[in-house]
Amino acid sequence: MSPTIRKITETDRTAVLSMMREFYSSPAVSTNGSEEIFNADIDTCLEESPYLEGYVFDLEGTLFGYAMLAKSFSTEYGKRCIWLEDIYITEEYRCKGLGSRFIEFIKEKYLDSLLRLEVEEENEIAVHTYKKAGFDFFPYLEMKTEV
């Protein structure tokens, strides 16, 4: 049977929290996150926010990955901007084309949009997957502040 990509539900919370802990404690992410942040992210996905969507990768009731998208608008490109915030696949399901399949799913769902993501340079498998899907590096730094 083929894996399903579907919207996150409340019954997925425990499994997604576990995957978020794994993802945010890995070298693939430069921040650690927190239980408060992880639960807030899931809550925001569940409330059908116009800003955040959550997905899970499901194979006959077993979750083996999740993804979250943040939506905005890019004045630089004059179109909707979809940030691929998190894409996590458990180790035993990696390198099977599932990340690429998810990116194609999002490209079809959000036609005429700018897709953006962050990736740690050392995460060579992810960099390869994203380049294969048509992503290129931006030649500038991004800055942030929290208020």
N, CA, C and O atoms as CSV, one atom per row, in Angstrom:
chain,resi,resn,atom,element,x,y,z
A,1,MET,N,N,0.836,-1.186,0.000
A,1,MET,CA,C,0.000,0.000,0.000
A,1,MET,C,C,0.883,1.252,0.000
A,1,MET,O,O,1.976,1.252,0.567
A,2,SER,N,N,0.401,2.301,-0.634
A,2,SER,CA,C,1.146,3.544,-0.765
A,2,SER,C,C,0.871,4.468,0.421
A,2,SER,O,O,-0.261,4.535,0.900
A,3,PRO,N,N,1.889,5.178,0.899
A,3,PRO,CA,C,1.690,6.119,1.999
A,3,PRO,C,C,0.730,7.245,1.616
A,3,PRO,O,O,0.631,7.622,0.448
A,4,THR,N,N,0.034,7.770,2.607
A,4,THR,CA,C,-0.907,8.863,2.434
A,4,THR,C,C,-0.336,10.129,3.054
A,4,THR,O,O,0.253,10.089,4.135
A,5,ILE,N,N,-0.508,11.231,2.379
A,5,ILE,CA,C,-0.213,12.548,2.939
A,5,ILE,C,C,-1.566,13.140,3.296
A,5,ILE,O,O,-2.430,13.288,2.432
A,6,ARG,N,N,-1.757,13.480,4.575
A,6,ARG,CA,C,-3.050,14.025,4.994
A,6,ARG,C,C,-2.836,15.096,6.054
A,6,ARG,O,O,-1.770,15.184,6.663
A,7,LYS,N,N,-3.867,15.908,6.262
A,7,LYS,CA,C,-3.810,16.954,7.286
A,7,LYS,C,C,-3.698,16.308,8.666
A,7,LYS,O,O,-4.251,15.237,8.914
A,8,ILE,N,N,-2.982,16.974,9.542
A,8,ILE,CA,C,-2.814,16.511,10.911
A,8,ILE,C,C,-4.149,16.594,11.658
A,8,ILE,O,O,-4.939,17.511,11.433
A,9,THR,N,N,-4.391,15.631,12.544
A,9,THR,CA,C,-5.582,15.636,13.395
A,9,THR,C,C,-5.144,15.537,14.857
A,9,THR,O,O,-3.983,15.254,15.150
A,10,GLU,N,N,-6.074,15.771,15.752
A,10,GLU,CA,C,-5.767,15.709,17.186
A,10,GLU,C,C,-5.239,14.332,17.573
A,10,GLU,O,O,-4.369,14.230,18.438
A,11,THR,N,N,-5.745,13.279,16.954
A,11,THR,CA,C,-5.292,11.934,17.310
A,11,THR,C,C,-3.831,11.689,16.912
A,11,THR,O,O,-3.223,10.718,17.362
A,12,ASP,N,N,-3.271,12.560,16.075
A,12,ASP,CA,C,-1.875,12.440,15.656
A,12,ASP,C,C,-0.908,13.129,16.622
A,12,ASP,O,O,0.305,12.966,16.492
A,13,ARG,N,N,-1.426,13.898,17.589
A,13,ARG,CA,C,-0.593,14.771,18.422
A,13,ARG,C,C,0.575,14.028,19.074
A,13,ARG,O,O,1.714,14.484,18.969
A,14,THR,N,N,0.332,12.910,19.738
A,14,THR,CA,C,1.398,12.209,20.460
A,14,THR,C,C,2.520,11.789,19.520
A,14,THR,O,O,3.698,11.980,19.824
A,15,ALA,N,N,2.157,11.222,18.389
A,15,ALA,CA,C,3.175,10.777,17.423
A,15,ALA,C,C,3.928,11.967,16.831
A,15,ALA,O,O,5.147,11.909,16.665
A,16,VAL,N,N,3.210,13.043,16.512
A,16,VAL,CA,C,3.865,14.213,15.924
A,16,VAL,C,C,4.788,14.877,16.947
A,16,VAL,O,O,5.894,15.294,16.604
A,17,LEU,N,N,4.341,14.977,18.196
A,17,LEU,CA,C,5.206,15.537,19.243
A,17,LEU,C,C,6.508,14.743,19.357
A,17,LEU,O,O,7.584,15.327,19.486
A,18,SER,N,N,6.409,13.442,19.310
A,18,SER,CA,C,7.597,12.592,19.387
A,18,SER,C,C,8.537,12.868,18.209
A,18,SER,O,O,9.752,12.962,18.385
A,19,MET,N,N,7.965,12.996,17.010
A,19,MET,CA,C,8.794,13.274,15.837
A,19,MET,C,C,9.390,14.679,15.909
A,19,MET,O,O,10.531,14.889,15.498
A,20,MET,N,N,8.627,15.638,16.427
A,20,MET,CA,C,9.149,17.005,16.559
A,20,MET,C,C,10.334,17.029,17.527
A,20,MET,O,O,11.338,17.694,17.269
A,21,ARG,N,N,10.215,16.306,18.636
A,21,ARG,CA,C,11.344,16.236,19.583
A,21,ARG,C,C,12.582,15.682,18.899
A,21,ARG,O,O,13.680,16.212,19.064
A,22,GLU,N,N,12.401,14.617,18.133
A,22,GLU,CA,C,13.513,13.991,17.405
A,22,GLU,C,C,14.114,14.969,16.392
A,22,GLU,O,O,15.331,15.142,16.334
A,23,PHE,N,N,13.264,15.595,15.605
A,23,PHE,CA,C,13.700,16.520,14.565
A,23,PHE,C,C,14.458,17.702,15.159
A,23,PHE,O,O,15.543,18.047,14.691
A,24,TYR,N,N,13.886,18.321,16.188
A,24,TYR,CA,C,14.491,19.523,16.751
A,24,TYR,C,C,15.725,19.249,17.610
A,24,TYR,O,O,16.447,20.182,17.964
A,25,SER,N,N,15.971,18.011,17.941
A,25,SER,CA,C,17.203,17.691,18.666
A,25,SER,C,C,18.276,17.144,17.726
A,25,SER,O,O,19.359,16.763,18.172
A,26,SER,N,N,17.980,17.106,16.432
A,26,SER,CA,C,18.923,16.575,15.446
A,26,SER,C,C,19.773,17.702,14.855
A,26,SER,O,O,19.450,18.879,15.015
A,27,PRO,N,N,20.856,17.337,14.176
A,27,PRO,CA,C,21.693,18.348,13.513
A,27,PRO,C,C,20.991,19.020,12.334
A,27,PRO,O,O,21.517,19.986,11.782
A,28,ALA,N,N,19.811,18.530,11.935
A,28,ALA,CA,C,19.082,19.111,10.806
A,28,ALA,C,C,18.451,20.452,11.156
A,28,ALA,O,O,18.011,21.183,10.268
A,29,VAL,N,N,18.403,20.780,12.453
A,29,VAL,CA,C,17.751,22.008,12.912
A,29,VAL,C,C,18.711,22.756,13.835
A,29,VAL,O,O,19.371,22.156,14.683
A,30,SER,N,N,18.777,24.070,13.657
A,30,SER,CA,C,19.726,24.844,14.461
A,30,SER,C,C,19.145,25.353,15.778
A,30,SER,O,O,19.875,25.928,16.585
A,31,THR,N,N,17.843,25.154,16.011
A,31,THR,CA,C,17.223,25.530,17.290
A,31,THR,C,C,16.673,24.282,17.957
A,31,THR,O,O,16.475,23.256,17.307
A,32,ASN,N,N,16.426,24.377,19.266
A,32,ASN,CA,C,15.947,23.201,19.996
A,32,ASN,C,C,14.438,23.108,20.127
A,32,ASN,O,O,13.912,22.019,20.359
A,33,GLY,N,N,13.720,24.227,19.984
A,33,GLY,CA,C,12.284,24.198,20.185
A,33,GLY,C,C,11.962,23.920,21.643
A,33,GLY,O,O,12.854,23.909,22.491
A,34,SER,N,N,10.694,23.696,21.934
A,34,SER,CA,C,10.264,23.366,23.289
A,34,SER,C,C,8.892,22.719,23.213
A,34,SER,O,O,8.206,22.816,22.195
A,35,GLU,N,N,8.498,22.065,24.280
A,35,GLU,CA,C,7.171,21.443,24.320
A,35,GLU,C,C,6.081,22.487,24.093
A,35,GLU,O,O,5.092,22.232,23.405
A,36,GLU,N,N,6.279,23.667,24.681
A,36,GLU,CA,C,5.294,24.747,24.524
A,36,GLU,C,C,5.164,25.143,23.047
A,36,GLU,O,O,4.055,25.295,22.535
A,37,ILE,N,N,6.291,25.306,22.379
A,37,ILE,CA,C,6.280,25.674,20.964
A,37,ILE,C,C,5.688,24.544,20.130
A,37,ILE,O,O,4.852,24.792,19.262
A,38,PHE,N,N,6.107,23.316,20.377
A,38,PHE,CA,C,5.600,22.181,19.590
A,38,PHE,C,C,4.082,22.087,19.704
A,38,PHE,O,O,3.395,21.925,18.695
A,39,ASN,N,N,3.553,22.186,20.922
A,39,ASN,CA,C,2.100,22.109,21.113
A,39,ASN,C,C,1.394,23.303,20.481
A,39,ASN,O,O,0.317,23.146,19.905
A,40,ALA,N,N,1.985,24.499,20.579
A,40,ALA,CA,C,1.394,25.673,19.936
A,40,ALA,C,C,1.339,25.484,18.417
A,40,ALA,O,O,0.355,25.862,17.781
A,41,ASP,N,N,2.391,24.903,17.837
A,41,ASP,CA,C,2.394,24.640,16.393
A,41,ASP,C,C,1.261,23.690,16.015
A,41,ASP,O,O,0.522,23.946,15.065
A,42,ILE,N,N,1.127,22.601,16.755
A,42,ILE,CA,C,0.066,21.640,16.461
A,42,ILE,C,C,-1.301,22.281,16.667
A,42,ILE,O,O,-2.192,22.106,15.837
A,43,ASP,N,N,-1.481,23.022,17.759
A,43,ASP,CA,C,-2.756,23.702,18.011
A,43,ASP,C,C,-3.119,24.622,16.847
A,43,ASP,O,O,-4.267,24.649,16.404
A,44,THR,N,N,-2.137,25.371,16.357
A,44,THR,CA,C,-2.383,26.305,15.260
A,44,THR,C,C,-2.785,25.558,13.994
A,44,THR,O,O,-3.667,26.009,13.263
A,45,CYS,N,N,-2.153,24.431,13.729
A,45,CYS,CA,C,-2.541,23.610,12.570
A,45,CYS,C,C,-3.971,23.103,12.717
A,45,CYS,O,O,-4.738,23.105,11.754
A,46,LEU,N,N,-4.324,22.674,13.911
A,46,LEU,CA,C,-5.651,22.093,14.142
A,46,LEU,C,C,-6.774,23.118,14.066
A,46,LEU,O,O,-7.910,22.769,13.746
A,47,GLU,N,N,-6.467,24.378,14.357
A,47,GLU,CA,C,-7.519,25.400,14.334
A,47,GLU,C,C,-7.751,25.964,12.932
A,47,GLU,O,O,-8.436,26.975,12.774
A,48,GLU,N,N,-7.189,25.321,11.929
A,48,GLU,CA,C,-7.363,25.747,10.541
A,48,GLU,C,C,-6.897,27.185,10.347
A,48,GLU,O,O,-7.588,27.985,9.717
A,49,SER,N,N,-5.755,27.503,10.874
A,49,SER,CA,C,-5.160,28.823,10.742
A,49,SER,C,C,-4.887,29.147,9.274
A,49,SER,O,O,-4.522,28.256,8.507
A,50,PRO,N,N,-5.058,30.413,8.869
A,50,PRO,CA,C,-4.681,30.776,7.500
A,50,PRO,C,C,-3.167,30.871,7.323
A,50,PRO,O,O,-2.681,31.068,6.210
A,51,TYR,N,N,-2.419,30.730,8.425
A,51,TYR,CA,C,-0.967,30.910,8.381
A,51,TYR,C,C,-0.164,29.614,8.462
A,51,TYR,O,O,0.975,29.573,7.996
A,52,LEU,N,N,-0.726,28.565,9.038
A,52,LEU,CA,C,0.044,27.337,9.257
A,52,LEU,C,C,-0.799,26.105,8.935
A,52,LEU,O,O,-1.954,26.004,9.350
A,53,GLU,N,N,-0.211,25.180,8.198
A,53,GLU,CA,C,-0.845,23.890,7.887
A,53,GLU,C,C,0.069,22.782,8.341
A,53,GLU,O,O,1.289,22.879,8.209
A,54,GLY,N,N,-0.521,21.715,8.882
A,54,GLY,CA,C,0.249,20.556,9.289
A,54,GLY,C,C,-0.198,19.311,8.553
A,54,GLY,O,O,-1.390,19.103,8.327
A,55,TYR,N,N,0.757,18.492,8.183
A,55,TYR,CA,C,0.499,17.243,7.461
A,55,TYR,C,C,1.226,16.105,8.149
A,55,TYR,O,O,2.242,16.308,8.814
A,56,VAL,N,N,0.689,14.903,7.980
A,56,VAL,CA,C,1.383,13.700,8.426
A,56,VAL,C,C,1.500,12.748,7.251
A,56,VAL,O,O,0.704,12.782,6.313
A,57,PHE,N,N,2.520,11.897,7.327
A,57,PHE,CA,C,2.732,10.838,6.355
A,57,PHE,C,C,2.316,9.545,7.043
A,57,PHE,O,O,2.868,9.171,8.077
A,58,ASP,N,N,1.340,8.873,6.458
A,58,ASP,CA,C,0.642,7.768,7.115
A,58,ASP,C,C,0.688,6.535,6.218
A,58,ASP,O,O,0.365,6.609,5.032
A,59,LEU,N,N,1.089,5.409,6.785
A,59,LEU,CA,C,1.064,4.139,6.064
A,59,LEU,C,C,0.244,3.161,6.892
A,59,LEU,O,O,0.719,2.613,7.886
A,60,GLU,N,N,-0.993,2.954,6.462
A,60,GLU,CA,C,-1.916,2.028,7.138
A,60,GLU,C,C,-2.006,2.289,8.639
A,60,GLU,O,O,-1.968,1.357,9.443
A,61,GLY,N,N,-2.127,3.567,9.012
A,61,GLY,CA,C,-2.293,3.923,10.412
A,61,GLY,C,C,-1.007,4.160,11.175
A,61,GLY,O,O,-1.051,4.576,12.333
A,62,THR,N,N,0.132,3.909,10.564
A,62,THR,CA,C,1.417,4.179,11.203
A,62,THR,C,C,1.967,5.484,10.643
A,62,THR,O,O,2.157,5.621,9.435
A,63,LEU,N,N,2.222,6.446,11.537
A,63,LEU,CA,C,2.782,7.721,11.108
A,63,LEU,C,C,4.296,7.612,11.058
A,63,LEU,O,O,4.922,7.135,12.005
A,64,PHE,N,N,4.882,8.053,9.956
A,64,PHE,CA,C,6.331,7.975,9.811
A,64,PHE,C,C,6.927,9.325,9.426
A,64,PHE,O,O,8.101,9.402,9.062
A,65,GLY,N,N,6.136,10.378,9.503
A,65,GLY,CA,C,6.655,11.693,9.203
A,65,GLY,C,C,5.600,12.756,9.359
A,65,GLY,O,O,4.407,12.469,9.464
A,66,TYR,N,N,6.065,13.997,9.373
A,66,TYR,CA,C,5.149,15.135,9.428
A,66,TYR,C,C,5.790,16.299,8.689
A,66,TYR,O,O,6.991,16.300,8.421
A,67,ALA,N,N,4.967,17.287,8.367
A,67,ALA,CA,C,5.449,18.515,7.735
A,67,ALA,C,C,4.555,19.659,8.161
A,67,ALA,O,O,3.368,19.468,8.425
A,68,MET,N,N,5.130,20.848,8.226
A,68,MET,CA,C,4.364,22.052,8.518
A,68,MET,C,C,4.738,23.134,7.520
A,68,MET,O,O,5.907,23.315,7.180
A,69,LEU,N,N,3.710,23.856,7.054
A,69,LEU,CA,C,3.878,24.937,6.093
A,69,LEU,C,C,3.388,26.237,6.696
A,69,LEU,O,O,2.327,26.270,7.318
A,70,ALA,N,N,4.140,27.299,6.522
A,70,ALA,CA,C,3.694,28.633,6.919
A,70,ALA,C,C,3.444,29.431,5.641
A,70,ALA,O,O,4.209,29.340,4.681
A,71,LYS,N,N,2.367,30.212,5.641
A,71,LYS,CA,C,1.975,30.947,4.439
A,71,LYS,C,C,2.120,32.451,4.653
A,71,LYS,O,O,1.776,32.987,5.706
A,72,SER,N,N,2.640,33.114,3.622
A,72,SER,CA,C,2.775,34.566,3.646
A,72,SER,C,C,2.722,35.065,2.200
A,72,SER,O,O,2.302,34.339,1.298
A,73,PHE,N,N,3.147,36.303,1.992
A,73,PHE,CA,C,3.210,36.878,0.647
A,73,PHE,C,C,4.601,37.461,0.451
A,73,PHE,O,O,5.144,38.084,1.363
A,74,SER,N,N,5.176,37.271,-0.710
A,74,SER,CA,C,6.491,37.818,-1.018
A,74,SER,C,C,6.328,39.029,-1.938
A,74,SER,O,O,5.959,38.886,-3.104
A,75,THR,N,N,6.606,40.223,-1.405
A,75,THR,CA,C,6.573,41.408,-2.260
A,75,THR,C,C,7.742,41.396,-3.233
A,75,THR,O,O,7.676,42.016,-4.294
A,76,GLU,N,N,8.798,40.703,-2.879
A,76,GLU,CA,C,9.970,40.593,-3.749
A,76,GLU,C,C,9.628,39.854,-5.049
A,76,GLU,O,O,10.179,40.156,-6.108
A,77,TYR,N,N,8.705,38.872,-4.955
A,77,TYR,CA,C,8.328,38.066,-6.112
A,77,TYR,C,C,6.890,38.315,-6.560
A,77,TYR,O,O,6.476,37.812,-7.604
A,78,GLY,N,N,6.120,39.088,-5.783
A,78,GLY,CA,C,4.756,39.418,-6.166
A,78,GLY,C,C,3.802,38.241,-6.163
A,78,GLY,O,O,2.896,38.155,-6.992
A,79,LYS,N,N,4.017,37.329,-5.216
A,79,LYS,CA,C,3.133,36.151,-5.158
A,79,LYS,C,C,3.133,35.550,-3.757
A,79,LYS,O,O,3.943,35.898,-2.897
A,80,ARG,N,N,2.198,34.643,-3.570
A,80,ARG,CA,C,2.091,33.911,-2.307
A,80,ARG,C,C,3.400,33.180,-2.038
A,80,ARG,O,O,4.047,32.678,-2.958
A,81,CYS,N,N,3.779,33.128,-0.766
A,81,CYS,CA,C,4.999,32.445,-0.346
A,81,CYS,C,C,4.624,31.324,0.616
A,81,CYS,O,O,3.958,31.555,1.625
A,82,ILE,N,N,5.053,30.130,0.297
A,82,ILE,CA,C,4.817,28.960,1.148
A,82,ILE,C,C,6.164,28.532,1.717
A,82,ILE,O,O,7.064,28.119,0.985
A,83,TRP,N,N,6.282,28.638,3.035
A,83,TRP,CA,C,7.507,28.204,3.727
A,83,TRP,C,C,7.345,26.752,4.144
A,83,TRP,O,O,6.420,26.419,4.886
A,84,LEU,N,N,8.218,25.898,3.682
A,84,LEU,CA,C,8.247,24.509,4.151
A,84,LEU,C,C,9.030,24.531,5.461
A,84,LEU,O,O,10.251,24.373,5.470
A,85,GLU,N,N,8.318,24.729,6.556
A,85,GLU,CA,C,8.936,24.931,7.863
A,85,GLU,C,C,9.588,23.663,8.400
A,85,GLU,O,O,10.754,23.677,8.793
A,86,ASP,N,N,8.855,22.598,8.417
A,86,ASP,CA,C,9.360,21.314,8.912
A,86,ASP,C,C,9.019,20.242,7.887
A,86,ASP,O,O,7.883,20.166,7.419
A,87,ILE,N,N,9.975,19.434,7.546
A,87,ILE,CA,C,9.718,18.177,6.833
A,87,ILE,C,C,10.552,17.140,7.560
A,87,ILE,O,O,11.782,17.180,7.527
A,88,TYR,N,N,9.875,16.212,8.215
A,88,TYR,CA,C,10.575,15.180,8.985
A,88,TYR,C,C,10.036,13.815,8.583
A,88,TYR,O,O,8.825,13.605,8.524
A,89,ILE,N,N,10.934,12.909,8.312
A,89,ILE,CA,C,10.592,11.517,7.988
A,89,ILE,C,C,11.459,10.635,8.873
A,89,ILE,O,O,12.668,10.845,8.968
A,90,THR,N,N,10.845,9.648,9.521
A,90,THR,CA,C,11.607,8.770,10.404
A,90,THR,C,C,12.676,8.031,9.599
A,90,THR,O,O,12.537,7.804,8.397
A,91,GLU,N,N,13.733,7.669,10.295
A,91,GLU,CA,C,14.919,7.131,9.638
A,91,GLU,C,C,14.636,5.955,8.711
A,91,GLU,O,O,15.187,5.892,7.611
A,92,GLU,N,N,13.785,5.021,9.137
A,92,GLU,CA,C,13.550,3.830,8.320
A,92,GLU,C,C,12.798,4.116,7.020
A,92,GLU,O,O,12.768,3.269,6.128
A,93,TYR,N,N,12.190,5.300,6.902
A,93,TYR,CA,C,11.448,5.657,5.690
A,93,TYR,C,C,12.179,6.695,4.835
A,93,TYR,O,O,11.657,7.109,3.800
A,94,ARG,N,N,13.364,7.118,5.243
A,94,ARG,CA,C,14.118,8.109,4.483
A,94,ARG,C,C,14.706,7.495,3.216
A,94,ARG,O,O,14.869,6.279,3.109
A,95,CYS,N,N,15.014,8.359,2.271
A,95,CYS,CA,C,15.643,7.956,0.999
A,95,CYS,C,C,14.763,7.016,0.184
A,95,CYS,O,O,15.263,6.158,-0.543
A,96,LYS,N,N,13.442,7.186,0.314
A,96,LYS,CA,C,12.495,6.382,-0.457
A,96,LYS,C,C,11.630,7.263,-1.356
A,96,LYS,O,O,10.625,6.807,-1.902
A,97,GLY,N,N,12.029,8.536,-1.507
A,97,GLY,CA,C,11.291,9.448,-2.377
A,97,GLY,C,C,10.112,10.145,-1.725
A,97,GLY,O,O,9.358,10.845,-2.401
A,98,LEU,N,N,9.937,9.963,-0.405
A,98,LEU,CA,C,8.756,10.532,0.251
A,98,LEU,C,C,8.855,12.046,0.411
A,98,LEU,O,O,7.848,12.743,0.284
A,99,GLY,N,N,10.051,12.566,0.689
A,99,GLY,CA,C,10.226,14.012,0.764
A,99,GLY,C,C,9.941,14.660,-0.582
A,99,GLY,O,O,9.275,15.693,-0.650
A,100,SER,N,N,10.441,14.059,-1.648
A,100,SER,CA,C,10.185,14.568,-3.001
A,100,SER,C,C,8.702,14.496,-3.329
A,100,SER,O,O,8.153,15.405,-3.952
A,101,ARG,N,N,8.065,13.428,-2.915
A,101,ARG,CA,C,6.620,13.281,-3.154
A,101,ARG,C,C,5.843,14.376,-2.440
A,101,ARG,O,O,4.884,14.917,-2.990
A,102,PHE,N,N,6.255,14.709,-1.202
A,102,PHE,CA,C,5.573,15.762,-0.464
A,102,PHE,C,C,5.769,17.112,-1.161
A,102,PHE,O,O,4.817,17.884,-1.275
A,103,ILE,N,N,6.964,17.403,-1.620
A,103,ILE,CA,C,7.216,18.670,-2.308
A,103,ILE,C,C,6.355,18.770,-3.567
A,103,ILE,O,O,5.801,19.832,-3.850
A,104,GLU,N,N,6.238,17.691,-4.316
A,104,GLU,CA,C,5.375,17.698,-5.504
A,104,GLU,C,C,3.915,17.919,-5.115
A,104,GLU,O,O,3.197,18.641,-5.807
A,105,PHE,N,N,3.471,17.310,-4.025
A,105,PHE,CA,C,2.114,17.498,-3.497
A,105,PHE,C,C,1.877,18.988,-3.227
A,105,PHE,O,O,0.833,19.524,-3.601
A,106,ILE,N,N,2.828,19.652,-2.587
A,106,ILE,CA,C,2.692,21.073,-2.260
A,106,ILE,C,C,2.755,21.928,-3.528
A,106,ILE,O,O,2.003,22.894,-3.655
A,107,LYS,N,N,3.632,21.589,-4.459
A,107,LYS,CA,C,3.712,22.339,-5.719
A,107,LYS,C,C,2.378,22.288,-6.466
A,107,LYS,O,O,1.948,23.293,-7.032
A,108,GLU,N,N,1.728,21.134,-6.470
A,108,GLU,CA,C,0.431,21.001,-7.137
A,108,GLU,C,C,-0.659,21.754,-6.380
A,108,GLU,O,O,-1.549,22.335,-7.001
A,109,LYS,N,N,-0.601,21.752,-5.069
A,109,LYS,CA,C,-1.619,22.425,-4.255
A,109,LYS,C,C,-1.490,23.939,-4.346
A,109,LYS,O,O,-2.498,24.645,-4.376
A,110,TYR,N,N,-0.256,24.447,-4.391
A,110,TYR,CA,C,0.001,25.890,-4.368
A,110,TYR,C,C,0.674,26.343,-5.659
A,110,TYR,O,O,1.819,26.795,-5.653
A,111,LEU,N,N,-0.060,26.213,-6.770
A,111,LEU,CA,C,0.451,26.667,-8.059
A,111,LEU,C,C,0.716,28.164,-8.001
A,111,LEU,O,O,0.070,28.882,-7.237
A,112,ASP,N,N,1.652,28.630,-8.795
A,112,ASP,CA,C,2.030,30.036,-8.877
A,112,ASP,C,C,2.378,30.616,-7.506
A,112,ASP,O,O,1.947,31.717,-7.161
A,113,SER,N,N,3.143,29.883,-6.748
A,113,SER,CA,C,3.612,30.325,-5.433
A,113,SER,C,C,5.123,30.195,-5.369
A,113,SER,O,O,5.731,29.419,-6.107
A,114,LEU,N,N,5.711,30.963,-4.481
A,114,LEU,CA,C,7.130,30.832,-4.188
A,114,LEU,C,C,7.257,29.862,-3.024
A,114,LEU,O,O,6.666,30.086,-1.968
A,115,LEU,N,N,8.017,28.791,-3.200
A,115,LEU,CA,C,8.271,27.852,-2.114
A,115,LEU,C,C,9.637,28.167,-1.536
A,115,LEU,O,O,10.613,28.332,-2.267
A,116,ARG,N,N,9.696,28.248,-0.204
A,116,ARG,CA,C,10.961,28.527,0.475
A,116,ARG,C,C,11.145,27.531,1.608
A,116,ARG,O,O,10.184,26.972,2.136
A,117,LEU,N,N,12.410,27.327,1.965
A,117,LEU,CA,C,12.720,26.470,3.095
A,117,LEU,C,C,14.102,26.799,3.616
A,117,LEU,O,O,14.891,27.473,2.955
A,118,GLU,N,N,14.378,26.315,4.804
A,118,GLU,CA,C,15.719,26.421,5.380
A,118,GLU,C,C,16.279,25.018,5.483
A,118,GLU,O,O,15.549,24.064,5.752
A,119,VAL,N,N,17.572,24.899,5.270
A,119,VAL,CA,C,18.222,23.600,5.383
A,119,VAL,C,C,19.627,23.826,5.922
A,119,VAL,O,O,20.308,24.777,5.537
A,120,GLU,N,N,20.045,22.957,6.801
A,120,GLU,CA,C,21.415,23.006,7.292
A,120,GLU,C,C,22.317,22.455,6.190
A,120,GLU,O,O,22.048,21.393,5.629
A,121,GLU,N,N,23.372,23.176,5.890
A,121,GLU,CA,C,24.274,22.821,4.797
A,121,GLU,C,C,24.827,21.399,4.942
A,121,GLU,O,O,25.065,20.713,3.948
A,122,GLU,N,N,25.026,20.968,6.185
A,122,GLU,CA,C,25.591,19.637,6.441
A,122,GLU,C,C,24.586,18.512,6.162
A,122,GLU,O,O,24.978,17.349,6.065
A,123,ASN,N,N,23.307,18.841,6.032
A,123,ASN,CA,C,22.268,17.838,5.788
A,123,ASN,C,C,22.243,17.534,4.283
A,123,ASN,O,O,21.334,17.946,3.562
A,124,GLU,N,N,23.260,16.809,3.842
A,124,GLU,CA,C,23.492,16.593,2.416
A,124,GLU,C,C,22.345,15.878,1.706
A,124,GLU,O,O,22.042,16.188,0.554
A,125,ILE,N,N,21.709,14.930,2.378
A,125,ILE,CA,C,20.593,14.210,1.740
A,125,ILE,C,C,19.439,15.165,1.479
A,125,ILE,O,O,18.842,15.141,0.403
A,126,ALA,N,N,19.119,16.013,2.465
A,126,ALA,CA,C,18.041,16.987,2.286
A,126,ALA,C,C,18.406,17.998,1.203
A,126,ALA,O,O,17.577,18.318,0.350
A,127,VAL,N,N,19.631,18.501,1.227
A,127,VAL,CA,C,20.066,19.459,0.204
A,127,VAL,C,C,19.913,18.841,-1.185
A,127,VAL,O,O,19.413,19.494,-2.100
A,128,HIS,N,N,20.338,17.596,-1.346
A,128,HIS,CA,C,20.206,16.902,-2.627
A,128,HIS,C,C,18.735,16.805,-3.041
A,128,HIS,O,O,18.391,17.083,-4.190
A,129,THR,N,N,17.870,16.410,-2.105
A,129,THR,CA,C,16.432,16.281,-2.390
A,129,THR,C,C,15.860,17.617,-2.839
A,129,THR,O,O,15.119,17.676,-3.820
A,130,TYR,N,N,16.195,18.689,-2.129
A,130,TYR,CA,C,15.648,20.002,-2.453
A,130,TYR,C,C,16.179,20.516,-3.788
A,130,TYR,O,O,15.428,21.106,-4.565
A,131,LYS,N,N,17.457,20.301,-4.061
A,131,LYS,CA,C,18.006,20.725,-5.352
A,131,LYS,C,C,17.325,19.967,-6.487
A,131,LYS,O,O,17.003,20.548,-7.523
A,132,LYS,N,N,17.111,18.676,-6.289
A,132,LYS,CA,C,16.447,17.856,-7.296
A,132,LYS,C,C,15.021,18.349,-7.561
A,132,LYS,O,O,14.503,18.212,-8.669
A,133,ALA,N,N,14.397,18.923,-6.530
A,133,ALA,CA,C,13.034,19.449,-6.657
A,133,ALA,C,C,13.011,20.877,-7.213
A,133,ALA,O,O,11.942,21.471,-7.349
A,134,GLY,N,N,14.195,21.433,-7.536
A,134,GLY,CA,C,14.253,22.739,-8.169
A,134,GLY,C,C,14.612,23.895,-7.259
A,134,GLY,O,O,14.604,25.043,-7.704
A,135,PHE,N,N,14.930,23.634,-5.993
A,135,PHE,CA,C,15.312,24.693,-5.068
A,135,PHE,C,C,16.757,25.115,-5.321
A,135,PHE,O,O,17.607,24.299,-5.678
A,136,ASP,N,N,17.013,26.411,-5.128
A,136,ASP,CA,C,18.356,26.975,-5.195
A,136,ASP,C,C,18.599,27.762,-3.920
A,136,ASP,O,O,17.657,28.143,-3.226
A,137,PHE,N,N,19.868,28.003,-3.614
A,137,PHE,CA,C,20.219,28.812,-2.448
A,137,PHE,C,C,20.015,30.284,-2.753
A,137,PHE,O,O,20.293,30.736,-3.864
A,138,PHE,N,N,19.531,31.033,-1.772
A,138,PHE,CA,C,19.462,32.490,-1.867
A,138,PHE,C,C,20.845,33.041,-1.557
A,138,PHE,O,O,21.539,32.507,-0.692
A,139,PRO,N,N,21.260,34.103,-2.248
A,139,PRO,CA,C,22.603,34.643,-2.020
A,139,PRO,C,C,22.661,35.716,-0.930
A,139,PRO,O,O,23.536,36.581,-0.967
A,140,TYR,N,N,21.748,35.672,0.035
A,140,TYR,CA,C,21.779,36.665,1.096
A,140,TYR,C,C,21.410,36.041,2.434
A,140,TYR,O,O,20.885,34.930,2.504
A,141,LEU,N,N,21.700,36.785,3.486
A,141,LEU,CA,C,21.397,36.329,4.830
A,141,LEU,C,C,20.018,36.799,5.241
A,141,LEU,O,O,19.549,37.847,4.795
A,142,GLU,N,N,19.388,36.040,6.071
A,142,GLU,CA,C,18.101,36.422,6.636
A,142,GLU,C,C,18.328,36.792,8.099
A,142,GLU,O,O,19.135,36.169,8.789
A,143,MET,N,N,17.616,37.801,8.559
A,143,MET,CA,C,17.764,38.235,9.949
A,143,MET,C,C,16.415,38.124,10.645
A,143,MET,O,O,15.377,38.044,9.988
A,144,LYS,N,N,16.430,38.119,11.985
A,144,LYS,CA,C,15.181,38.028,12.732
A,144,LYS,C,C,15.327,38.741,14.059
A,144,LYS,O,O,16.432,39.003,14.535
A,145,THR,N,N,14.170,39.051,14.646
A,145,THR,CA,C,14.074,39.496,16.026
A,145,THR,C,C,12.725,39.040,16.550
A,145,THR,O,O,11.779,38.877,15.780
A,146,GLU,N,N,12.637,38.841,17.812
A,146,GLU,CA,C,11.359,38.464,18.423
A,146,GLU,C,C,10.854,39.633,19.253
A,146,GLU,O,O,11.621,40.290,19.956
A,147,VAL,N,N,9.551,39.883,19.161
A,147,VAL,CA,C,8.942,40.972,19.945
A,147,VAL,C,C,7.897,40.429,20.898
A,147,VAL,O,O,7.279,41.194,21.638
